[in-house]
Amino acid sequence: QAGQYLFSLNRERACLHLPDITKNSVYLLKSRNPEKLRKEIELFCEKAAEILGGLKLSGFCVTASRVKKGLEELPAALYEAENMEKMRYLIGDHAVYYADRRYTVRYADFHMEVQSMAAVILRKNREEIYKELNRQFKQFEEEKVSVYQAKDFVKAVMLQLMTKIDAMDFNEQTGDYILKLYFGTDLRTVKEVLEKFAAECLNFFNRTSELTTNAMLTVAKEYMAKNFQDPDLSLSEVAEYVHLNPSYFSAVFSRYCKTTFIGYLANLRLSSAQEKLVYTDKRIARISQECGYSNFTYFCRNFKKLTGLSPKEYRNRNRKD
C-alpha cells in the first residue's frame, strides 16, 4: 500500500518521498542510467548526513539499498535500507551505510578469537559452541578485558555471521540482540547476548540447510559482482572466500544457479559492458578492461557471440539520446 503515499518532491530529479511509513524519512531516487544513479545515491546520502550532522542530533544514520529495477522491487529496497540501520549499533552512529558494501568492526586485538568463534558456530555443534564461548569469556575475565572491548569482539562475530547468513527472516531477528549488546553494561550481559545469538544461528541452521546454501551462494555472487572487473577472478578465489572446496563449490553453484561459474561471470561482465556502452561515452577498449577483459579481441568476439552484435553495433542500436 506504499503507492498511495508516494508523491513527487522534484519532478526533474524524480525524487519520491514515502512519509509516515516509519519514523524515518524514506526517499526513492530514480534514473534510467544505473551508473549515474549510483553516484546520485552517494551524493544524496553524504549530503543528508552532512545536514543531519549540522543539527547536532544525539544520534542518526543514513542508509541506502542496492540499485533496484522497477517499483515491484520497492519493498525489497525498503527492507535493505531499513536492515542497514542496525549497523549504527554494530559499527557507529552519525554515519552512512550502503547495502552493497561490506563493513568491519574494531577487533584488531581479537582477530584470531573472532575467526575461531565464528567458525565454531558455523560448524553447528552446540556443545562445541558453548565450550568455546565459556573459554573465551573466562579468558576475558582473567585478562581484565573491558566491556567495550568485549562488545567489539561480539559485534565482529555477529557481523561475520550475518554476512554469511544473508536471509531476510534471520536478519529481522538480529535487531533485538544488537540492541541488547548496545545497552549491555557488563561482561555477563555481553556473553549472554552472544550465547543467545549463537542459539538463534543454530535454530536457523536447523530450520533449513538449503537456505544456508542459498545464503552462501548469495555471498559468493555478491563477491563476484564486486570483483568481476578483475581479469584474474577465479572459481578457486570465490570458493576460498566462502570457505568451500573449489570442486564442491562448482557443483553446488551449477546446481542451484542453473548455470556454470564461468557462465555466470561472463553474464556479469556482459551486463556491465552493455550498460557502459549505452550510458557512457567511454572508448570500447576501456570498457572491455573495466569489465574484466585483459584481451580486447576476445572481448569483442565473446560480446558478439552472446548478443549477436559487435560492441560498436550494440552501442549504435541502443544508444539513448
C-alpha positions, 0 to 999 in steps of 0.5 A, a space after each residue: 500500500 506504499 503507492 498511495 503515499 508516494 508523491 513527487 518532491 522534484 519532478 526533474 530529479 524524480 525524487 519520491 518521498 514515502 512519509 509516515 511509513 516509519 519514523 524515518 524519512 524514506 526517499 526513492 531516487 530514480 534514473 534510467 542510467 544505473 551508473 549515474 544513479 549510483 553516484 546520485 545515491 552517494 551524493 544524496 546520502 553524504 549530503 543528508 548526513 552532512 545536514 543531519 550532522 549540522 543539527 547536532 542530533 544525539 544520534 542518526 544514520 543514513 542508509 541506502 539499498 542496492 540499485 533496484 529495477 522497477 517499483 515491484 522491487 520497492 519493498 525489497 529496497 525498503 527492507 535493505 535500507 531499513 536492515 542497514 540501520 542496525 549497523 549504527 549499533 554494530 559499527 557507529 552512529 552519525 554515519 552512512 551505510 550502503 547495502 552493497 558494501 561490506 563493513 568491519 568492526 574494531 577487533 584488531 586485538 581479537 582477530 584470531 578469537 573472532 575467526 575461531 568463534 565464528 567458525 565454531 558456530 558455523 560448524 553447528 555443534 552446540 556443545 562445541 559452541 558453548 565450550 568455546 564461548 565459556 573459554 573465551 569469556 573466562 579468558 576475558 575475565 582473567 585478562 581484565 578485558 573491558 566491556 567495550 572491548 568485549 562488545 567489539 569482539 561480539 559485534 565482529 562475530 555477529 557481523 561475520 555471521 550475518 554476512 554469511 547468513 544473508 536471509 531476510 527472516 534471520 536478519 529481522 531477528 538480529 535487531 533485538 540482540 544488537 540492541 541488547 549488546 548496545 545497552 549491555 553494561 557488563 561482561 555477563 550481559 555481553 556473553 549472554 547476548 552472544 550465547 543467545 545469538 549463537 542459539 538463534 544461528 543454530 535454530 536457523 541452521 536447523 530450520 533449513 540447510 538449503 537456505 544456508 546454501 542459498 545464503 552462501 551462494 548469495 555471498 559468493 555472487 555478491 563477491 563476484 559482482 564486486 570483483 568481476 572487473 578483475 581479469 584474474 577472478 577465479 572459481 578457486 578465489 570465490 570458493 576460498 572466500 566462502 570457505 568451500 572446496 573449489 570442486 564442491 563449490 562448482 557443483 553446488 553453484 551449477 546446481 542451484 544457479 542453473 548455470 556454470 561459474 564461468 557462465 555466470 561471470 561472463 553474464 556479469 561482465 556482459 551486463 556491465 559492458 552493455 550498460 557502459 556502452 549505452 550510458 557512457 561515452 567511454 572508448 570500447 577498449 576501456 570498457 572491455 578492461 573495466 569489465 574484466 577483459 585483459 584481451 580486447 579481441 576476445 572481448 569483442 568476439 565473446 560480446 558478439 557471440 552472446 548478443 549477436 552484435 559487435 560492441 560498436 553495433 550494440 552501442 549504435 542500436 541502443 544508444 539513448 539520446 
